[in-house]
Amino acid sequence: MQIQLNGDPRAFEAEPTISELIASLGLTGRRIAVEVNEEIVPRSQHDETRLADGDRVEIVHAIGGG
Amino acid sequence: MSERMDIPGDQPWHVAGREFASRLLVGTGKYKDLDETAAAIEASGAEIVTFAVRRTNLGQNADEPNLLDAVSPERYTLLPNTAGCYTAKDAVRTCKLARELLDGHNLVKLEVLGDDNTLYPNVVETLKAAEELVRDGFDVMVYTSDDPIVAKELEKIGCSAVMPLGSLIGSGHGLLNPASLAIILENANVPVLVDAGIGTASDAALAMEMGCAGVLMNSAIAHARQPVLMARAMRKAIEAGREAFLAERMPRRQRAEASSPMAGRINR
C-alpha cells in the first residue's frame, strides 16, 4: 500500500499504525504532531490508528519563526 | 518576573486570562543557530515567544536539535504562528497541529497572508479563520492590517488581542501609519500590539508611547548585526516607551518656553 507522507509517496508492505510509522522514521519520543487526511490524530490514539492505502499523512514540528 | 513590576503605576497586562510582565514578544526565526536564538530571547526579557509549524525532515537529520529544546515550553509561553498560510483553511489546520504539538495549549497567533511580495494580511481569510478558531476554543492573537474597522471586527469575533502591522513584515520601516494605529487604540477593548515592521529601538518605543499593550518583533532583533545587544535595546525601549505613556508626555507648543527663570538674570 502507498501513502502520501509530508507530500511524498511512500510504500509499505503492511498497513502500519501511526506509532509504527513514527518508529520506522526514527521519530519516537520527538515533539511532533500528526495529521491524517487533514484531521489531527491525537498522540493518545497513535497506537490504535492504522493507516490505509491513499492516506495523506503530515508530520510536523516546531521551528523558528515570527 | 522582572523589575518591570517596580514601575509605579504600571500593571502586568493580560491576554486571554494569562498575565504577563514583559510587553515585548519575540519570534524565533532567522537566527544563526539555536544558541543565538536562546541568548537573544533571554536578553529580550520576553515571556511570549512565537514559532512556526513545518513538516518534519524525514530520513536525514532525524537528530537535529529541536527549537523546543532551546526555547522551553516550561519557561516561555509559546505562541504558534500561522505564518506561511494563505488561506483560512491552512491557518486553521496549522493551529490545530500546534495545539496537538503543545499538548492542548490553545493560544495562537493567527496570520493569513495575501501575497509573497508584501506578506500583507489577507483580511478576508483572516476574518474567516478567526471565526472558526474562536468557535473551536482557541485564544486568538491576530495579525492584521492597520484598518481600524477590520481591527474592530476581529475584536467582535472574539479575538483576544489585535495586532496591526507597523509596516511590512521584515521591512524594518517602523510605524508608517501612526494615525491609524491611534484610532485602533482608541476603539479597542482588547490588547493592541504592534506586530511587524519594527526596525530599531525607537520604533518600539513609539508604539509603546502611543499606548500599545506590547510589541511583537523578530527581524529587528535577529537581523541586527548583534542580535543579543539589540534584544537588550528592545527590552529597554519597550520599558521606556511604556513609562513615557504612563507618565503622559508634555503638550507640544508652537513657541519656545524657557526652562530657566527669567528673573535674576545678570544682564539687566
Interface residues (C-beta under 8 A of the other chain):
Chain A: L5 N6 G7 L25 G26 L27 R30 R31 I32 A33 V34 E35 E38 I40 P42 R43 E58 I59 V60 H61 A62 I63 G64 G65 G66
Chain B: G27 T28 G29 K30 Y31 L34 T37 T50 F51 A52 V53 R54 R55 T56 L58 G59 A62 N66 L67 L68 L78 P80 N81 A83 G84 R93 K96 L97 A98 R99 E100 L101 I169 G170 A196 L216 M217 N218 S219
